[in-house]
Amino acid sequence: TSHIIVTFALAALIFLGVTLIGFIKHGAKFLKFFVPEGVPLVMLPLLVVIEVISYLTRPLSLSVRLFAKGERKL
């Protein structure tokens, strides 16, 4: 984990695996993950965009955290 590209590749692999397993197990219902329950219809488009951005930035966040943890040990 001393190279950020390695941690990014590991995080991307996990991200793709989790997404694929989610679609295999739940089908299209997996997309309900992006729609919080009880949200007024007026706020729904904004919240879906925020949730999708959050979901897509997780691999980057995870890779940076893994990289930083690996650097601290040196």
Secondary structure, 3 states (H helix, E strand, C coil): CCCHHHHHHHHHHHHHHHHHHHHHHHHHHHHHHHCCCCCCCCCHHHHHHHHHHHHHHHHHHHHHHHHHHHHHHC
